[in-house]
Amino acid sequence: MNKSIPIKGVIFDLDNTLLDFMKMKEVAVKSAIRGMIEAGLEIDEIESFKDIISIYEEFGWENQ
């Protein structure tokens, strides 16, 4: 039987101070683009990154 451990605290990072959300988003987008290119999609890496960032800027960074 597993013994549960009580939660002693929860930390929220609401203003991007503990983790650099923007850097993580950039790394994730670039990694996804490289993965698609490696899988055979013929796209320009730099232009694709710019396109995705413009979508985030228009529609929001967290809802995509």
Backbone as a ProteinNet text record, in pm:
[ID]
protein_1_A
[PRIMARY]
MNKSIPIKGVIFDLDNTLLDFMKMKEVAVKSAIRGMIEAGLEIDEIESFKDIISIYEEFGWENQ
[TERTIARY]
83.8	0	89.3	55	129.9	83.2	177.6	144.1	151.7	43.1	42.8	119.3	181.4	257.4	177.8	150.6	71.5	148.8	75.9	135.5	160.8	283.2	319.3	318	321.5	320.2	309.2	266.5	253.7	313.9	393.3	456.6	400.4	356.1	307.2	405.4	429.3	515.2	426.9	360.3	263.1	324	444.4	500.2	636	660.2	779.7	909.2	905.5	1025.9	1105.1	1037.8	1108.5	1157.6	1076.2	1111.7	1100.6	1191.2	1187.4	1095	966.1	864.5	894.8	937.3	961.7	1077.1	1180.8	1293.1	1248.7	1169.1	1119.9	1030.6	949	860.7	945.3	1050.4	1139.2	1206.8	1259.2	1326.4	1228.1	1107.2	1006.6	967.4	947.9	909.5	1021.6	1143.7	1256.4	1274.6	1256.1	1267.7	1158.8	1037.8	927.4	953.3	1002.7	1032.7	1141.8	1248.8	1356.1	1304.8	1217.3	1159.2	1079	1002.3	923.9	1014.6	1122.1	1217.6	1285.3	1325.5	1389.1	1294	1163.7	1063.9	1030.9	1088.7	1071.3	992.7	943.3	869.7	968.9	941.2	1032.6	990.7	1045.7	1019	1150.1	1149.9	1266.2	1256.5	1361	1358.6	1338.2	1409.9	1401.6	1266.7	1219.3	1090.2	975.5	985.5	882.3	877.1	993.1	998.8	933	965.2	905.3	753.9	706.4	562.4	492.7	551.1	489.3	488.8	597.8	603.7	498.9	478.7	377.5	237.2	212.3	82.7	66.1	171.1	165.6	139.4	206.8	189.7	48.7	-12.4	-147.3	-255.4	-239.7	-347	-318.4	-197.3	-164.1	-60.5	20.1	133	94.5	-13.4	-43.4	-161	-225.8	-347.2	-329.5	-210.4	-187.6	-165.4
-116.7	0	124.4	221.5	346.7	440.2	496.7	593.5	732.8	807.5	941.4	1038.7	1132.8	1236.2	1366	1429.9	1553.2	1667.8	1749.9	1867.7	1973	2021.8	2121.6	2263.4	2276	2409	2402.4	2511.1	2523.8	2657.5	2657.4	2780.7	2814.4	2937.3	2984.4	3087.9	3081.9	3179.3	3259.1	3360.7	3434.8	3545.2	3585.5	3698.7	3668.8	3540.4	3503.2	3530	3518.7	3547.3	3421.9	3309.6	3187.2	3110.7	3107.7	3041	3141	3133.6	3223.4	3162.5	3195.1	3139.6	3169.2	3290.6	3329.2	3248.9	3224.9	3144.9	3000.6	2946.4	2809.3	2798.8	2900.4	2901.5	2905.7	2989.3	2999.3	2864.8	2801.6	2673.1	2567.7	2567	2469.5	2489.7	2614.8	2644.5	2603.7	2640.4	2605.4	2454	2384.7	2240	2175.6	2227	2174.1	2196.8	2313.9	2344.1	2250.6	2233.4	2142.3	1999.5	1956.8	1822.9	1804.8	1906.2	1898.3	1896.4	1974.8	1975.4	1839.2	1783.9	1651.3	1542.9	1563.2	1466.2	1483	1585.7	1600.6	1721.7	1803	1922	2023.9	2072.4	2166.4	2309	2361.6	2498	2563.5	2695.8	2770.2	2786	2746.7	2747.8	2887.6	2984.7	3121.2	3184.4	3169.8	3227.2	3160.8	3030.8	2959.6	3009.5	3031	3083.8	3221.1	3307.5	3441.4	3432.7	3341	3324.2	3280.7	3185.5	3136	3244.3	3317.1	3425.5	3531.8	3563	3663	3614.4	3484.5	3429.2	3445.2	3414.1	3432.5	3578.5	3669.8	3811.1	3859.4	3803.4	3844.4	3781.1	3652.3	3578.8	3543.5	3568.3	3538.3	3428	3438.2	3345.8	3213.8	3209.3	3089.5	3009.2	3054.5	2988.1	2919.8	2885.7	2826.1	2678
0	0	0	-85.3	-90.3	19.1	89.1	193.3	132.4	141.2	82.3	171.3	105	174.3	166.8	278.7	274.8	207.6	137.5	73.4	180.8	186.2	287.4	232.3	100.1	41.8	-108.5	-167.6	-312.3	-351.1	-457.8	-504.9	-642.9	-660.4	-788.8	-843.5	-973.8	-1040.8	-1136.1	-1083.3	-1162.2	-1247.1	-1216.9	-1289.7	-1352.6	-1383.3	-1458.7	-1381.8	-1248.9	-1170.5	-1135.5	-1114.8	-1076.7	-1199.4	-1302.6	-1427.5	-1541	-1634.4	-1749.8	-1854.8	-1844.6	-1933.1	-2079.4	-2107.8	-2247.2	-2307.2	-2229.4	-2279.4	-2302.4	-2210.1	-2227	-2350.2	-2375	-2492.6	-2619.7	-2620.5	-2736.2	-2764.4	-2662.4	-2679.1	-2731.5	-2678	-2721.1	-2866.7	-2907.2	-3045.3	-3141.2	-3108.5	-3195.5	-3204.1	-3094.9	-3094.3	-3180.6	-3170.3	-3251.2	-3399.4	-3434.4	-3575.2	-3626.8	-3549.6	-3591.8	-3608.5	-3518	-3527.5	-3654.4	-3691.6	-3815.5	-3938	-3933.5	-4044.6	-4056.4	-3943.6	-3944.2	-3993.7	-3973.2	-4018.1	-4166.1	-4229	-4373	-4418.7	-4327	-4366.9	-4422.1	-4540.5	-4605.3	-4572.8	-4463.8	-4419.6	-4378.8	-4380.6	-4334.8	-4182.1	-4112.2	-3966.2	-3909.1	-3960.3	-3907.2	-3938.1	-4061.4	-4098.4	-4021.6	-4000.4	-3924.6	-3780.8	-3722.2	-3585.9	-3580.4	-3674.7	-3678.9	-3693.8	-3779	-3799.7	-3670.9	-3601.9	-3478.3	-3371.3	-3358.4	-3259.8	-3291.5	-3418.6	-3453.7	-3418.3	-3429.3	-3387.1	-3236.5	-3160.1	-3014.7	-2979.6	-3048.5	-3017.8	-3049.6	-3153.2	-3190.7	-3102.3	-3070.3	-3003.8	-2857.7	-2811.5	-2672.5	-2662.1	-2559.7	-2542.2	-2478.5	-2405	-2327.6	-2381.4	-2483.8	-2531.1	-2666.6	-2701.6	-2833.1	-2823.2
[MASK]
++++++++++++++++++++++++++++++++++++++++++++++++++++++++++++++++

